[in-house]
Amino acid sequence: AQNINKSLSALGDVIAARANKNGHVPFRNSTLTHLLQDSLSQDSKTLMFVCISPVMYNADESFCSLNFASRVRTVELGKASKNVSPGVTPKSATPAGGRKSRK
C-alpha cells in the first residue's frame, strides 16, 4: 500500500505541475507517472476515474480518494491538439490488435 500512496502522490505532483504550467514536470519521480507521461502531455486528453468503497472500514481511504479527485477535477490542461488522419484506426482499437479475424 505504501508504494501505491507514493505513486498517487507523485501523480498529484505531476498534475499540479501541469496545471501550474511549470517548466519542469516530475514524470520520473514514479514508475506510474513515467508510464503515463504520454497520456499526461500537452497534446493528449485524459479522463480520470476514482473508486471509493461504501464500507465503513475503508472510510479513510475513500476520503483520501475523494480529496484527490477534487484536486484533479479543478485541473484543465488545455485542448488536445494531436491530429489523427481521417479513416485511420489505431491498431489497439481494432479486433485482435489490428489483425483481421479469420472464419
C-alpha positions as protocol buffer text, in pm:
chain_id: "A"
residue {
  index: 1
  type: ALA
  ca { x: 0 y: 0 z: 0 }
}
residue {
  index: 2
  type: GLN
  ca { x: 292 y: 233 z: 65 }
}
residue {
  index: 3
  type: ASN
  ca { x: 409 y: 212 z: -298 }
}
residue {
  index: 4
  type: ILE
  ca { x: 58 y: 291 z: -419 }
}
residue {
  index: 5
  type: ASN
  ca { x: 43 y: 600 z: -198 }
}
residue {
  index: 6
  type: LYS
  ca { x: 384 y: 717 z: -323 }
}
residue {
  index: 7
  type: SER
  ca { x: 272 y: 669 z: -683 }
}
residue {
  index: 8
  type: LEU
  ca { x: -53 y: 859 z: -627 }
}
residue {
  index: 9
  type: SER
  ca { x: 136 y: 1137 z: -453 }
}
residue {
  index: 10
  type: ALA
  ca { x: 374 y: 1158 z: -749 }
}
residue {
  index: 11
  type: LEU
  ca { x: 73 y: 1163 z: -985 }
}
residue {
  index: 12
  type: GLY
  ca { x: -72 y: 1452 z: -785 }
}
residue {
  index: 13
  type: ASP
  ca { x: 261 y: 1636 z: -814 }
}
residue {
  index: 14
  type: VAL
  ca { x: 265 y: 1588 z: -1191 }
}
residue {
  index: 15
  type: ILE
  ca { x: -93 y: 1707 z: -1229 }
}
residue {
  index: 16
  type: ALA
  ca { x: -22 y: 2011 z: -1011 }
}
residue {
  index: 17
  type: ALA
  ca { x: 292 y: 2095 z: -1211 }
}
residue {
  index: 18
  type: ARG
  ca { x: 97 y: 2066 z: -1538 }
}
residue {
  index: 19
  type: ALA
  ca { x: -187 y: 2280 z: -1401 }
}
residue {
  index: 20
  type: ASN
  ca { x: 58 y: 2549 z: -1283 }
}
residue {
  index: 21
  type: LYS
  ca { x: 236 y: 2532 z: -1620 }
}
residue {
  index: 22
  type: ASN
  ca { x: 571 y: 2466 z: -1451 }
}
residue {
  index: 23
  type: GLY
  ca { x: 864 y: 2422 z: -1686 }
}
residue {
  index: 24
  type: HIS
  ca { x: 968 y: 2102 z: -1509 }
}
residue {
  index: 25
  type: VAL
  ca { x: 711 y: 1827 z: -1467 }
}
residue {
  index: 26
  type: PRO
  ca { x: 837 y: 1545 z: -1238 }
}
residue {
  index: 27
  type: PHE
  ca { x: 735 y: 1249 z: -1455 }
}
residue {
  index: 28
  type: ARG
  ca { x: 1035 y: 1040 z: -1345 }
}
residue {
  index: 29
  type: ASN
  ca { x: 955 y: 1052 z: -973 }
}
residue {
  index: 30
  type: SER
  ca { x: 743 y: 737 z: -1005 }
}
residue {
  index: 31
  type: THR
  ca { x: 705 y: 442 z: -1238 }
}
residue {
  index: 32
  type: LEU
  ca { x: 334 y: 527 z: -1267 }
}
residue {
  index: 33
  type: THR
  ca { x: 393 y: 885 z: -1378 }
}
residue {
  index: 34
  type: HIS
  ca { x: 674 y: 779 z: -1610 }
}
residue {
  index: 35
  type: LEU
  ca { x: 439 y: 530 z: -1780 }
}
residue {
  index: 36
  type: LEU
  ca { x: 160 y: 791 z: -1801 }
}
residue {
  index: 37
  type: GLN
  ca { x: 386 y: 1064 z: -1941 }
}
residue {
  index: 38
  type: ASP
  ca { x: 240 y: 1045 z: -2294 }
}
residue {
  index: 39
  type: SER
  ca { x: -115 y: 1045 z: -2158 }
}
residue {
  index: 40
  type: LEU
  ca { x: -50 y: 1350 z: -1941 }
}
residue {
  index: 41
  type: SER
  ca { x: 132 y: 1551 z: -2206 }
}
residue {
  index: 42
  type: GLN
  ca { x: 2 y: 1869 z: -2367 }
}
residue {
  index: 43
  type: ASP
  ca { x: -139 y: 1705 z: -2677 }
}
residue {
  index: 44
  type: SER
  ca { x: -343 y: 1435 z: -2503 }
}
residue {
  index: 45
  type: LYS
  ca { x: -685 y: 1417 z: -2346 }
}
residue {
  index: 46
  type: THR
  ca { x: -707 y: 1214 z: -2027 }
}
residue {
  index: 47
  type: LEU
  ca { x: -1001 y: 1106 z: -1814 }
}
residue {
  index: 48
  type: MET
  ca { x: -953 y: 1000 z: -1455 }
}
residue {
  index: 49
  type: PHE
  ca { x: -1186 y: 780 z: -1255 }
}
residue {
  index: 50
  type: VAL
  ca { x: -1168 y: 742 z: -878 }
}
residue {
  index: 51
  type: CYS
  ca { x: -1326 y: 448 z: -700 }
}
residue {
  index: 52
  type: ILE
  ca { x: -1446 y: 454 z: -342 }
}
residue {
  index: 53
  type: SER
  ca { x: -1587 y: 193 z: -109 }
}
residue {
  index: 54
  type: PRO
  ca { x: -1922 y: 213 z: 73 }
}
residue {
  index: 55
  type: VAL
  ca { x: -1778 y: 5 z: 360 }
}
residue {
  index: 56
  type: MET
  ca { x: -1705 y: 199 z: 680 }
}
residue {
  index: 57
  type: TYR
  ca { x: -1378 y: 8 z: 719 }
}
residue {
  index: 58
  type: ASN
  ca { x: -1248 y: 190 z: 408 }
}
residue {
  index: 59
  type: ALA
  ca { x: -1378 y: 535 z: 501 }
}
residue {
  index: 60
  type: ASP
  ca { x: -1030 y: 688 z: 541 }
}
residue {
  index: 61
  type: GLU
  ca { x: -913 y: 557 z: 204 }
}
residue {
  index: 62
  type: SER
  ca { x: -1236 y: 670 z: 37 }
}
residue {
  index: 63
  type: PHE
  ca { x: -1195 y: 1016 z: 190 }
}
residue {
  index: 64
  type: CYS
  ca { x: -837 y: 1041 z: 58 }
}
residue {
  index: 65
  type: SER
  ca { x: -957 y: 927 z: -285 }
}
residue {
  index: 66
  type: LEU
  ca { x: -1229 y: 1192 z: -288 }
}
residue {
  index: 67
  type: ASN
  ca { x: -978 y: 1462 z: -187 }
}
residue {
  index: 68
  type: PHE
  ca { x: -750 y: 1354 z: -471 }
}
residue {
  index: 69
  type: ALA
  ca { x: -1044 y: 1359 z: -713 }
}
residue {
  index: 70
  type: SER
  ca { x: -1146 y: 1709 z: -605 }
}
residue {
  index: 71
  type: ARG
  ca { x: -790 y: 1837 z: -666 }
}
residue {
  index: 72
  type: VAL
  ca { x: -770 y: 1671 z: -1008 }
}
residue {
  index: 73
  type: ARG
  ca { x: -1117 y: 1792 z: -1105 }
}
residue {
  index: 74
  type: THR
  ca { x: -1011 y: 2155 z: -1099 }
}
residue {
  index: 75
  type: VAL
  ca { x: -724 y: 2099 z: -1344 }
}
residue {
  index: 76
  type: GLU
  ca { x: -767 y: 2184 z: -1710 }
}
residue {
  index: 77
  type: LEU
  ca { x: -458 y: 2120 z: -1915 }
}
residue {
  index: 78
  type: GLY
  ca { x: -595 y: 2261 z: -2238 }
}
residue {
  index: 79
  type: LYS
  ca { x: -738 y: 2125 z: -2557 }
}
residue {
  index: 80
  type: ALA
  ca { x: -598 y: 1804 z: -2705 }
}
residue {
  index: 81
  type: SER
  ca { x: -411 y: 1902 z: -3021 }
}
residue {
  index: 82
  type: LYS
  ca { x: -278 y: 1579 z: -3167 }
}
residue {
  index: 83
  type: ASN
  ca { x: -423 y: 1532 z: -3514 }
}
residue {
  index: 84
  type: VAL
  ca { x: -526 y: 1192 z: -3642 }
}
residue {
  index: 85
  type: SER
  ca { x: -576 y: 1135 z: -4012 }
}
residue {
  index: 86
  type: PRO
  ca { x: -938 y: 1064 z: -4109 }
}
residue {
  index: 87
  type: GLY
  ca { x: -1005 y: 697 z: -4176 }
}
residue {
  index: 88
  type: VAL
  ca { x: -701 y: 577 z: -3982 }
}
residue {
  index: 89
  type: THR
  ca { x: -784 y: 347 z: -3692 }
}
residue {
  index: 90
  type: PRO
  ca { x: -522 y: 271 z: -3428 }
}
residue {
  index: 91
  type: LYS
  ca { x: -431 y: -99 z: -3406 }
}
residue {
  index: 92
  type: SER
  ca { x: -541 y: -116 z: -3044 }
}
residue {
  index: 93
  type: ALA
  ca { x: -895 y: -12 z: -3144 }
}
residue {
  index: 94
  type: THR
  ca { x: -941 y: -297 z: -3392 }
}
residue {
  index: 95
  type: PRO
  ca { x: -1019 y: -658 z: -3302 }
}
residue {
  index: 96
  type: ALA
  ca { x: -717 y: -884 z: -3239 }
}
residue {
  index: 97
  type: GLY
  ca { x: -471 y: -596 z: -3231 }
}
residue {
  index: 98
  type: GLY
  ca { x: -525 y: -488 z: -3591 }
}
residue {
  index: 99
  type: ARG
  ca { x: -537 y: -834 z: -3748 }
}
residue {
  index: 100
  type: LYS
  ca { x: -841 y: -938 z: -3943 }
}
residue {
  index: 101
  type: SER
  ca { x: -1022 y: -1228 z: -3784 }
}
residue {
  index: 102
  type: ARG
  ca { x: -1041 y: -1549 z: -3984 }
}
residue {
  index: 103
  type: LYS
  ca { x: -1354 y: -1759 z: -4007 }
}
